């Protein structure tokens, strides 16, 4: 990584602004207070059939204040004005909000303790900041991919998109913690469309995930884009000739490129403690798990081991510190199939009786209060050197799924439906042909309890989501999910009316 904190952000003198706000909060009687200045730059380049169809590069800058007066609830206020007067005004508004919240029972009590970190600076692991690459160069890169794909007979259309994000933030609190952080992520994605003689359409997309890397990612560092682009038309041709699957129960082999979304929805969101406490029910739902389930709930088979972390290189949720000044950590969520932990912030950790937060407080921008948000949540590989080929070879009658497509899950993260970008029939240990419009429909614990085998460490891959929504108003966050390929037994599947 050869970069530094954005000088444009530092020119706003975030430390001086924060000191002014904290001094005012202390004068107003706040027991706990924090100031966060954040700058988020977001760029998109969109091409349709090799022609530029959309382009944008926006920057959002703002500051926010959270205060907790003695014996009171938490108050929040934010502004896009960066000045001493703006931050003191925000403190006054936040204290007014805290006072109002206290009248309706909004007091969480004392937050969980955390060590003090002074003048910490953290940058994510990337080599070439994508914002140093000119917009026309980014477009030319996508044009090259698009032109190569349009040469194939079955490719009727190509949609290519590149998203780049840089988040730079400064945090300070009354306890004495001050942190400055910057992280970068990119997400290239190409989708090609083909049509059958009857006019129905199919699409196939690249699997390359969003990642906490820079421009070097598009040049092959972390993903072989040239190879995937070359293979994409063949996958589309096979999908255009795919057959339907008879409804029934089949063994399921899930590639990591698909399984990440199932992990995200059925494990990641199911182990957020604010959901278990009923704080999120009005928008994105609650969860079937509860604090008293720790150590007793059989979430999956004994093969299932899941960790949460904000420390892995290139992880979408990787940070140095969260938005409550808590240092990044790694901890278990599920061990040998049994629920052993939750994701917490400094407030929900107290409700769990934990001495310390797991560091999951994150705000989608400076203008939003931190919520408990997903860290990187991953299924650990098996101990043996098992590959996808081995798992498929152990299936007599089944389906192999690659890449994500549509999904639906109920308000308790239990009953669900998932489809895949590509589905393949498995007969007698071999892939035979592609299937169309296959969905597996079950519930979370039945699926994970049916886990019969996992790939080994060499088959482990990391994918993830960069548009995960939560809260009202909705906040967007990103999280990575790693896993090996996995084999599930006797999974209910059916053909749905998908693209026709």
C-alpha positions as CSV (number, residue, x, y, z in Angstrom):
1,X,0.0,0.0,0.0
2,X,1.5,3.3,-1.1
3,X,-1.0,6.0,0.0
4,X,-1.7,8.4,2.8
5,X,-4.7,10.0,4.4
6,X,-6.5,12.2,1.9
7,X,-5.0,15.8,2.3
8,X,-8.3,17.3,1.1
9,X,-10.0,15.7,4.2
10,X,-7.2,16.7,6.5
11,X,-7.4,20.3,5.3
12,X,-10.7,20.6,7.2
13,X,-8.7,20.3,10.4
14,X,-10.8,17.4,11.9
15,X,-8.9,17.2,15.2
16,X,-9.5,20.9,15.9
17,X,-13.2,20.7,15.0
18,X,-13.6,17.6,17.2
19,X,-11.8,19.2,20.2
20,X,-14.1,22.2,20.0
21,X,-17.2,19.9,20.0
22,X,-16.0,17.7,22.8
23,X,-15.1,20.7,25.0
24,X,-18.6,22.1,24.4
25,X,-20.2,18.7,25.2
26,X,-18.2,18.5,28.5
27,X,-19.3,22.0,29.4
28,X,-22.9,21.0,28.8
29,X,-22.6,18.1,31.2
30,X,-22.2,15.2,28.8
31,X,-20.7,12.1,30.5
32,X,-20.0,10.4,27.1
33,X,-19.5,12.2,23.8
34,X,-17.9,11.6,20.4
35,X,-17.4,13.6,17.3
36,X,-17.0,11.9,13.9
37,X,-15.9,13.7,10.7
38,X,-16.3,11.6,7.5
39,X,-15.7,12.1,3.8
40,X,-17.0,9.4,1.4
41,X,-16.1,9.5,-2.3
42,X,-18.2,7.3,-4.6
43,X,-17.5,6.9,-8.3
44,X,-19.5,4.8,-10.9
45,X,-18.8,4.0,-14.5
46,X,-21.5,2.2,-16.5
47,X,-21.3,0.9,-20.0
48,X,-24.0,-0.6,-22.2
49,X,-22.7,-2.6,-25.2
50,X,-19.4,-0.8,-24.9
51,X,-20.9,2.7,-24.9
52,X,-20.7,4.9,-21.9
53,X,-24.2,5.0,-20.4
54,X,-23.6,6.6,-17.0
55,X,-20.8,8.2,-15.0
56,X,-20.6,9.8,-11.6
57,X,-18.1,10.9,-9.0
58,X,-19.5,12.4,-5.8
59,X,-18.1,13.3,-2.4
60,X,-20.1,13.6,0.8
61,X,-18.6,15.4,3.7
62,X,-20.1,15.9,7.1
63,X,-19.7,15.7,10.9
64,X,-21.8,14.1,13.5
65,X,-22.0,14.2,17.3
66,X,-23.3,11.7,19.8
67,X,-23.7,12.7,23.4
68,X,-24.9,11.0,26.6
69,X,-25.6,13.3,29.5
70,X,-25.4,12.1,33.0
71,X,-28.2,9.7,33.6
72,X,-29.6,10.2,30.1
73,X,-30.2,8.5,26.8
74,X,-28.0,9.0,23.7
75,X,-28.6,12.0,21.4
76,X,-27.4,12.4,17.8
77,X,-27.0,15.3,15.5
78,X,-25.2,15.8,12.1
79,X,-24.4,18.6,9.7
80,X,-22.7,19.1,6.4
81,X,-21.1,22.3,7.6
82,X,-17.6,21.8,9.0
83,X,-16.8,24.7,11.4
84,X,-16.4,25.3,15.1
85,X,-19.9,26.9,15.2
86,X,-21.4,24.0,13.4
87,X,-20.0,21.4,15.8
88,X,-21.1,23.3,18.9
89,X,-24.6,23.7,17.4
90,X,-24.6,19.9,16.7
91,X,-23.7,19.2,20.3
92,X,-26.6,21.4,21.5
93,X,-29.0,19.5,19.1
94,X,-27.7,16.2,20.2
95,X,-28.2,17.0,23.9
96,X,-31.8,18.1,23.2
97,X,-32.4,14.8,21.4
98,X,-30.9,12.9,24.4
99,X,-33.2,14.8,26.8
100,X,-36.3,14.0,24.6
101,X,-35.3,10.3,24.3
102,X,-34.8,10.0,28.1
103,X,-38.5,11.0,28.6
104,X,-39.6,7.9,26.5
105,X,-37.3,5.4,28.0
106,X,-34.3,5.6,25.6
107,X,-31.6,5.1,28.2
108,X,-29.2,2.2,27.5
109,X,-27.2,2.7,30.7
110,X,-23.4,2.9,30.6
111,X,-21.7,1.6,27.4
112,X,-19.2,-1.3,27.6
113,X,-15.7,-0.2,28.5
114,X,-12.9,0.1,25.8
115,X,-9.3,1.0,26.1
116,X,-8.2,4.5,25.0
117,X,-6.4,4.8,21.6
118,X,-4.6,8.1,21.1
119,X,-3.6,9.5,17.6
120,X,-4.1,6.1,15.8
121,X,-3.9,6.1,12.0
122,X,-5.1,3.2,9.9
123,X,-5.3,2.6,6.2
124,X,-6.7,-0.4,4.4
125,X,-4.6,-2.7,2.3
126,X,-4.5,-1.4,-1.2
127,X,-1.7,-0.5,-3.6
128,X,-3.2,1.9,-6.2
129,X,-6.0,4.2,-5.2
130,X,-8.6,3.9,-7.9
131,X,-9.3,7.7,-7.7
132,X,-5.8,8.3,-9.1
133,X,-7.0,6.6,-12.4
134,X,-8.7,9.0,-14.8
135,X,-12.4,8.5,-15.5
136,X,-11.8,7.9,-19.2
137,X,-9.2,5.3,-18.4
138,X,-11.7,3.5,-16.2
139,X,-14.2,3.6,-19.0
140,X,-11.7,2.3,-21.6
141,X,-11.0,-0.7,-19.4
142,X,-14.6,-1.7,-19.4
143,X,-14.9,-1.0,-23.1
144,X,-12.2,-3.5,-23.8
145,X,-14.1,-6.2,-21.9
146,X,-17.4,-5.3,-23.5
147,X,-16.0,-5.3,-27.1
148,X,-14.4,-8.8,-26.5
149,X,-17.8,-10.2,-25.3
150,X,-19.9,-8.7,-28.1
151,X,-18.0,-10.7,-30.6
152,X,-19.7,-13.9,-29.5
153,X,-22.9,-15.0,-31.3
154,X,-24.9,-15.8,-28.2
155,X,-24.2,-12.4,-26.5
156,X,-26.9,-10.0,-27.3
157,X,-26.0,-7.3,-24.8
158,X,-23.3,-6.4,-22.3
159,X,-23.7,-4.4,-19.2
160,X,-20.4,-3.4,-17.5
161,X,-20.1,-1.4,-14.3
162,X,-17.3,-0.3,-12.0
163,X,-17.8,1.1,-8.5
164,X,-15.0,2.7,-6.5
165,X,-15.4,4.0,-2.9
166,X,-13.0,5.8,-0.6
167,X,-14.0,6.4,3.0
168,X,-11.9,8.8,5.2
169,X,-12.9,9.5,8.8
170,X,-11.7,11.0,12.0
171,X,-13.2,10.0,15.4
172,X,-12.6,11.4,18.8
173,X,-14.4,11.0,22.2
174,X,-14.3,12.4,25.7
175,X,-12.4,9.4,27.0
176,X,-9.4,10.4,24.9
177,X,-9.5,8.1,21.9
178,X,-8.6,9.7,18.5
179,X,-8.4,7.7,15.3
180,X,-8.0,8.6,11.6
181,X,-8.8,6.0,9.0
182,X,-9.1,5.5,5.3
183,X,-10.3,2.5,3.4
184,X,-10.8,1.9,-0.3
185,X,-12.9,-0.7,-2.2
186,X,-13.7,-1.5,-5.8
187,X,-16.3,-3.7,-7.5
188,X,-16.1,-4.4,-11.3
189,X,-19.1,-6.4,-12.6
190,X,-20.1,-7.5,-16.1
191,X,-23.4,-9.1,-17.0
192,X,-24.1,-10.5,-20.5
193,X,-27.5,-11.3,-21.9
194,X,-28.6,-13.8,-24.5
195,X,-31.9,-14.7,-26.1
196,X,-33.5,-18.0,-27.1
197,X,-35.6,-18.4,-30.3
198,X,-38.8,-18.0,-28.3
199,X,-37.6,-14.5,-27.1
200,X,-36.9,-15.5,-23.5
201,X,-33.6,-14.2,-22.1
202,X,-30.9,-15.4,-19.8
203,X,-28.1,-13.5,-18.1
204,X,-24.7,-14.6,-16.8
205,X,-22.5,-12.4,-14.6
206,X,-18.9,-12.3,-13.6
207,X,-18.2,-13.8,-10.1
208,X,-15.3,-11.5,-9.2
209,X,-16.4,-10.0,-5.9
210,X,-16.2,-6.5,-4.4
211,X,-13.0,-6.2,-2.5
212,X,-11.0,-3.9,-0.3
213,X,-8.3,-3.5,-3.0
214,X,-7.4,-0.7,-5.4
215,X,-7.0,-0.4,-9.1
216,X,-4.5,-3.3,-9.0
217,X,-7.5,-5.6,-8.6
218,X,-8.7,-4.9,-12.2
219,X,-5.2,-5.8,-13.4
220,X,-5.3,-9.3,-11.9
221,X,-4.2,-8.9,-8.3
222,X,-6.8,-11.0,-6.5
223,X,-8.8,-12.2,-9.5
224,X,-8.1,-13.4,-13.0
225,X,-10.5,-11.1,-14.9
226,X,-9.1,-11.9,-18.3
227,X,-9.8,-15.6,-17.8
228,X,-13.3,-15.0,-16.5
229,X,-14.3,-12.7,-19.3
230,X,-13.1,-15.2,-21.8
231,X,-15.2,-18.0,-20.2
232,X,-18.4,-16.0,-19.8
233,X,-19.9,-16.5,-23.3
234,X,-19.6,-20.3,-23.0
235,X,-21.5,-20.2,-19.7
236,X,-24.2,-18.1,-21.3
237,X,-24.5,-20.5,-24.3
238,X,-24.9,-23.5,-21.9
239,X,-27.5,-21.6,-19.9
240,X,-29.6,-20.8,-23.0
241,X,-29.8,-24.5,-23.6
242,X,-30.5,-25.4,-19.9
243,X,-33.3,-27.8,-18.9
244,X,-35.7,-27.7,-15.9
245,X,-35.3,-29.7,-12.7
246,X,-38.2,-31.8,-11.4
247,X,-39.3,-30.6,-7.9
248,X,-37.9,-32.7,-5.1
249,X,-35.1,-33.1,-2.6
250,X,-31.5,-33.2,-3.9
251,X,-28.0,-33.0,-2.6
252,X,-26.7,-29.5,-3.0
253,X,-23.1,-28.5,-3.6
254,X,-22.7,-24.8,-3.1
255,X,-19.7,-23.0,-4.6
256,X,-18.2,-20.2,-2.4
257,X,-19.2,-17.7,-5.1
258,X,-22.8,-18.6,-4.2
259,X,-22.6,-19.6,-0.6
260,X,-21.5,-16.2,0.6
261,X,-25.0,-14.8,0.1
262,X,-26.6,-17.7,2.1
263,X,-24.0,-17.0,4.9
264,X,-24.8,-13.3,4.8
265,X,-28.6,-13.7,5.1
266,X,-28.9,-16.8,7.3
267,X,-25.9,-16.5,9.6
268,X,-24.6,-12.9,9.4
269,X,-27.9,-11.1,9.9
270,X,-29.2,-13.9,12.3
271,X,-26.4,-13.2,14.8
272,X,-26.7,-9.4,15.1
273,X,-27.6,-8.8,18.7
274,X,-29.7,-5.8,18.0
275,X,-32.0,-8.0,16.0
276,X,-32.1,-10.6,18.8
277,X,-33.1,-7.8,21.2
278,X,-35.9,-6.6,18.9
279,X,-34.3,-3.3,17.8
280,X,-34.5,-3.8,14.1
281,X,-37.9,-5.4,13.6
282,X,-39.5,-2.4,11.8
283,X,-37.4,-2.6,8.7
284,X,-35.1,-5.6,8.0
285,X,-36.6,-8.0,10.5
286,X,-35.5,-9.7,13.7
287,X,-33.9,-13.1,14.1
288,X,-34.9,-16.6,15.4
289,X,-31.8,-16.5,17.7
290,X,-31.8,-15.1,21.3
291,X,-29.1,-14.3,23.8
292,X,-30.1,-17.3,25.9
293,X,-29.3,-19.6,22.9
294,X,-25.6,-19.1,23.4
295,X,-24.0,-22.5,24.1
296,X,-27.3,-24.4,23.5
297,X,-28.7,-23.7,20.0
298,X,-27.8,-26.4,17.5
299,X,-27.4,-24.0,14.5
300,X,-25.8,-26.5,12.1
301,X,-24.0,-29.8,11.9
302,X,-20.8,-30.3,13.9
303,X,-18.8,-29.4,10.7
304,X,-20.1,-25.8,10.9
305,X,-17.6,-23.3,12.4
306,X,-18.2,-19.6,11.8
307,X,-16.0,-16.6,12.7
308,X,-16.6,-12.9,12.6
309,X,-13.8,-10.4,12.2
310,X,-12.9,-6.9,11.0
311,X,-9.2,-7.6,10.6
312,X,-8.6,-9.6,7.4
313,X,-6.7,-8.0,4.6
314,X,-9.0,-6.7,1.8
315,X,-12.2,-7.5,3.8
316,X,-15.0,-5.2,3.0
317,X,-15.9,-4.7,6.7
318,X,-12.2,-4.5,7.7
319,X,-11.4,-1.4,9.7
320,X,-8.9,-0.3,12.4
321,X,-11.6,0.9,14.7
322,X,-15.4,1.0,14.6
323,X,-17.5,4.2,15.0
324,X,-17.5,4.0,18.8
325,X,-13.7,3.8,19.0
326,X,-13.5,0.1,19.5
327,X,-10.5,-1.7,18.0
328,X,-11.1,-4.3,15.3
329,X,-11.3,-7.9,16.5
330,X,-11.9,-11.6,15.5
331,X,-14.3,-13.9,17.5
332,X,-16.4,-17.1,17.0
333,X,-20.1,-17.0,16.2
334,X,-20.6,-20.8,15.8
335,X,-18.4,-23.6,17.0
336,X,-18.9,-27.2,16.1
337,X,-22.4,-26.3,15.0
338,X,-23.5,-24.6,18.2
339,X,-24.2,-20.8,18.5
340,X,-21.4,-19.3,20.7
341,X,-21.6,-15.5,20.0
342,X,-23.2,-12.4,18.6
343,X,-22.2,-9.2,17.0
344,X,-22.3,-6.3,19.4
345,X,-21.6,-2.6,19.8
346,X,-20.9,-0.9,23.1
347,X,-24.5,-0.6,24.0
348,X,-25.8,-4.1,23.0
349,X,-22.7,-5.7,24.6
350,X,-24.0,-4.5,27.9
351,X,-27.3,-6.1,27.3
352,X,-25.5,-9.4,26.7
353,X,-23.5,-9.0,29.8
354,X,-20.2,-8.8,27.9
355,X,-17.3,-6.8,29.2
356,X,-16.4,-5.4,25.8
357,X,-18.0,-4.7,22.4
358,X,-17.0,-6.8,19.4
359,X,-16.6,-3.5,17.5
360,X,-19.6,-3.6,15.1
361,X,-20.8,0.0,15.4
362,X,-20.8,1.5,11.9
363,X,-22.5,4.4,10.2
364,X,-23.2,4.5,6.5
365,X,-22.1,8.2,6.4
366,X,-21.3,11.1,8.6
367,X,-24.9,12.0,8.6
368,X,-26.1,8.7,10.1
369,X,-25.8,7.4,13.7
370,X,-23.8,4.2,14.0
371,X,-25.8,0.9,13.9
372,X,-24.7,-2.6,14.7
373,X,-23.5,-3.7,11.3
374,X,-22.1,-6.9,9.9
375,X,-18.4,-7.6,10.2
376,X,-16.8,-10.1,7.8
377,X,-18.6,-13.4,8.6
378,X,-17.1,-16.6,7.2
379,X,-17.4,-20.4,7.4
380,X,-14.1,-22.0,8.2
381,X,-12.8,-24.8,5.8
382,X,-12.7,-28.4,6.7
383,X,-9.5,-30.1,7.9
384,X,-9.0,-32.4,4.9
385,X,-7.7,-31.3,1.5
386,X,-11.2,-31.7,-0.1
387,X,-12.0,-29.9,-3.4
388,X,-15.2,-29.0,-5.2
389,X,-14.5,-32.0,-7.5
390,X,-14.4,-34.3,-4.4
391,X,-17.7,-33.0,-3.1
392,X,-19.4,-33.4,-6.5
393,X,-18.0,-36.9,-6.8
394,X,-19.8,-37.8,-3.6
395,X,-23.2,-36.9,-5.0
396,X,-25.4,-39.4,-6.8
397,X,-28.3,-37.1,-7.5
398,X,-27.9,-33.4,-7.0
399,X,-27.3,-29.8,-8.1
400,X,-24.2,-27.6,-8.1
401,X,-24.8,-23.9,-7.7
402,X,-22.4,-21.1,-8.7
403,X,-22.8,-17.3,-8.2
404,X,-25.7,-15.5,-6.5
405,X,-29.0,-14.5,-8.1
406,X,-32.3,-13.7,-6.3
407,X,-33.1,-14.4,-2.7
408,X,-35.9,-14.0,-0.2
409,X,-36.0,-14.6,3.6
410,X,-38.6,-14.0,6.3
411,X,-38.5,-11.5,9.1
412,X,-36.9,-13.9,11.5
413,X,-34.1,-15.0,9.2
414,X,-35.5,-18.5,9.1
415,X,-37.5,-19.5,6.0
416,X,-35.8,-18.6,2.7
417,X,-35.4,-19.1,-1.0
418,X,-32.2,-18.7,-3.0
419,X,-31.4,-19.0,-6.7
420,X,-28.1,-19.0,-8.4
421,X,-26.4,-17.4,-11.4
422,X,-25.6,-20.9,-12.8
423,X,-27.0,-24.3,-11.7
424,X,-25.6,-27.6,-12.9
425,X,-27.1,-31.1,-12.7
426,X,-25.0,-33.7,-10.8
427,X,-25.6,-37.3,-11.7
428,X,-23.5,-40.1,-10.3
429,X,-20.6,-37.8,-9.2
430,X,-20.4,-35.8,-12.5
431,X,-21.7,-32.5,-13.8
432,X,-23.9,-33.2,-16.8
433,X,-25.6,-29.9,-18.0
434,X,-26.9,-26.5,-16.8
435,X,-30.4,-26.2,-15.3
436,X,-32.7,-23.2,-15.5
437,X,-34.7,-21.4,-12.8
438,X,-33.7,-23.6,-9.9
439,X,-34.5,-22.5,-6.3
440,X,-33.8,-24.1,-3.0
441,X,-36.4,-23.4,-0.3
442,X,-35.9,-24.4,3.3
443,X,-35.1,-22.9,6.6
444,X,-31.8,-21.8,8.2
445,X,-31.2,-24.5,10.8
446,X,-32.4,-27.4,8.6
447,X,-30.0,-26.3,5.9
448,X,-27.0,-25.9,8.1
449,X,-27.8,-29.1,10.0
450,X,-27.8,-30.9,6.7
451,X,-24.1,-29.8,6.1
452,X,-22.3,-33.1,5.3
453,X,-18.9,-32.0,4.0
454,X,-16.7,-28.9,3.5
455,X,-13.9,-28.2,1.2
456,X,-10.4,-27.8,2.6
457,X,-8.3,-24.7,3.0
458,X,-7.1,-24.6,-0.6
459,X,-10.7,-24.4,-1.8
460,X,-11.5,-21.4,0.5
461,X,-12.5,-18.2,-1.3
462,X,-13.9,-14.8,-0.2
463,X,-16.8,-13.0,-1.7
464,X,-19.2,-10.4,-0.3
465,X,-21.8,-7.7,-0.4
466,X,-21.2,-4.0,-0.8
467,X,-24.9,-2.9,-0.8
468,X,-26.2,-4.3,2.5
469,X,-29.1,-2.1,3.8
470,X,-30.2,-1.7,7.3
471,X,-32.0,0.9,9.5
472,X,-34.4,3.7,8.9
473,X,-33.4,5.8,7.1
474,X,-31.6,3.1,5.3
475,X,-27.8,2.9,5.7
476,X,-25.5,1.0,3.3
477,X,-22.5,-1.1,4.5
478,X,-20.2,-3.7,3.0
479,X,-19.1,-7.0,4.4
480,X,-17.0,-10.0,3.1
481,X,-17.9,-13.6,3.5
482,X,-15.4,-16.4,3.0
483,X,-16.1,-20.2,2.8
484,X,-15.0,-23.4,1.1
485,X,-17.5,-25.2,-1.2
486,X,-20.1,-27.1,0.9
487,X,-22.2,-30.2,0.5
488,X,-25.7,-30.3,1.9
489,X,-27.9,-33.4,1.9
490,X,-31.6,-33.7,0.8
491,X,-32.3,-30.0,0.2
492,X,-35.8,-29.2,-1.1
493,X,-35.6,-27.7,-4.6
494,X,-38.0,-26.6,-7.3
495,X,-38.2,-24.9,-10.7
496,X,-39.6,-21.4,-10.5
497,X,-40.9,-19.1,-13.2
498,X,-37.8,-16.9,-13.2
499,X,-36.7,-15.3,-16.5
500,X,-39.5,-16.5,-18.8
